[in-house]
Amino acid sequence: MKTGNREEYAEEVLKKTGAQIVVDALVQEGVDVVFGYPGGVVIPIFDVLYDTKELTFVLTRHEQGAAHAADGYARATGRVGVCIATSGPGAVNIMTGVATAYLDSIPMVAITGQVASPLLGTDAFQEADVVGISRPITKHNFLVKNVNDLPVVLKQAFHIARTGRPGPVLVDVPIDVARGIVDKYEYPSSVSIRSYKPTVNGHPKQIEKVAELIAKSERPLIYAGGGCIASGCHEELRKLAETTNIPVTVTFMGLGCFPAEHPLFIGMPGMHGAKCANYTLQNCDLIVSVGARFDDRVTGFVEKFAPNASIIHIDIDPASVSKIMKVDIPVVGDAKNILTALNKKIKPRPADAWNEKVMGWKGAKLFTYQPSDTEIKPQSVIETLYDITKGDAVVCTEVGQHQMWTAQYYKFKKPRSLVSSGGLGTMGFGLPAAMGAALTNPGVPVFDIAGDGSIQMNIQELATISINKIPVKVVILNNSYLGMVRQWQQLFYNKRYSATCLRHSIKCPECKGPQECEKKYIPDFVALSESYGIPAFRTDKPSEVTEILRKGIEIDGPCVMEFIVSAEENVFPMVPAGKPIDEILEES
């Protein structure tokens, strides 16, 4: 009788509902934080979360905030970020966050609820074709119609998200599947997908060719991108550069993979990149591209990009090779593995006339601006923040001028210290992403550098950081404009500031500029922050920048620091869209 009871008990233990399987899979995959928002069809999953001690659930104030928070968590750790949303509007609301992760190759698993399987295609309440909507913006997606398929699907989702070129995977779970029961549940220990076998080791003969071409080159350049962050190859990259004395330019997504204060670092290339990096790209005879995809913001007019250079392209995604630039030597595989093998074959190269020429372009500073004693220059806030933190912080950004100033003036010295939306350029990304980064970096200062426009896209997440005491320090550079669009209107549209002043709907007939406008502080970020229970400070005096930053950093918990900055300051250098990257506009 006892034996029978034991067998019956064992069978009961093996029985799991779909909701229990979802949560157990998260635990088995090592997830410790989940972001999301509940709704009708995901109640079974949230009911299981209620008793799950292994996971911390963070209730955001919008599903988009949940997706960005999961993304920020993933960027700061290299682990898979997870978000949960309900069906219909909940699932659709996370799509901007999923697309953001997709364009930047960020590992994420998004779990969405769905109406019951028999109702699919009937226009049921809060039904949306989430699989169809997300197909172009996910690495892969699943609609689970049978609860018995759920364990394998979840294992596959995490495997696909974190391997090869990382990316978001969506799993759509109808409520009948969440309520369904698997009689003999066992989470898979491994998974094999016949059609998905990423190459991780570069071909030895191709690596040999790379070493030979580097040895023959007279004007080489290393062009490193976000793939270096994903693969964790920063040490191997540094060894390659130092052994060969090759200058290094790093894309926006790659900032931090090579120390910004290293003598061989020549800045970020492209539209708002360093002149030195752009000139070096245009004059080199060899580009060693590692984990970069030749984005249009880097190449400018493709036909005139790096006209004299042979190209080596090291990338884990074969679809990225020769997609934009014709490549001479492709090496497909994980960058860390390939650089490890390459470093065993390369020969030391002394600094020479090429290095001297490049350093001449570099000069004393990669970027400069005109300082002021009467108004705060936004660049000075970023410089001061770096001087205070010495680069020992995680810096998240929204999207706009402040994002580019951060890339230019904050000297990132280690990987995963910049968290920002690159490919999609998503306004509203920074604040929720900073939440995700802060929750996984206890003791490390985490900042969200924001514009007064972008911060309002997901400003409701101030409630989340306040309630959960997440120590995000928000630095708002307030110029009363949608600054990047206004800059283009100034330079290319005869200063017709249509719908870019944040104090008016289209334009004010008698506009004298934000500094003279009677409509001040809309919103009042200090009062708004304090209404959420978050300390806040504001200044428009250059002499108070350091004091305000130090005061905010010293606060135990979240804080908002608002700086009223020069209203019409522009981001320079700038390469106009569609122009070669050595045709550079500078501040007049």
Secondary structure, 3 states (H helix, E strand, C coil): CHHHHHHHHHHHHHCEEHHHHHHHHHHHCCCCEEEECCCHHHHHHHHHHCCCCCCEEEECCCHHHHHHHHHHHHHHHCCCEEEEECCCHHHHHCHHHHHHHHHCCCCEEEEEEECCHHHCCCCCCCCCCHHHHHHHHCCEEEECCCHHHHHHHHHHHHHHHHCCCCCEEEEEEEHHHHHCEECCCCCCCCCCCCCCCCCCCCCHHHHHHHHHHHHHCCCEEEEECHHHHHHCCHHHHHHHHHHHCCCEEECHHHCCCCCCCCCCECCCCCCCCCHHHHHHHHHCCEEEEECCCCCHHHHCCHHHCCCCCEEEEEECCHHHCCCCCCCCEEEECCHHHHHHHHHCCCCCCCCCHHHHHHHHHHCCCCCCCCCCCCCECHHHHHHHHHHHHCCCCEEEECCCHHHHHHHHHCCCCCCCCEECCCCCCCCCCHHHHHHHHHHCCCCCCEEEEEECCHHHHCCCHHHHHHHCCCCEEEEEEECCECHHHHHHHHHHCCCCCCCCECCCCCCCCCCCCHHHCCCCCCCCHHHHHHHCCCCEEEECCHHHHHHHHHHHHHCCCCEEEEEEECCCCCCCCECCCCCCCCCCECCC
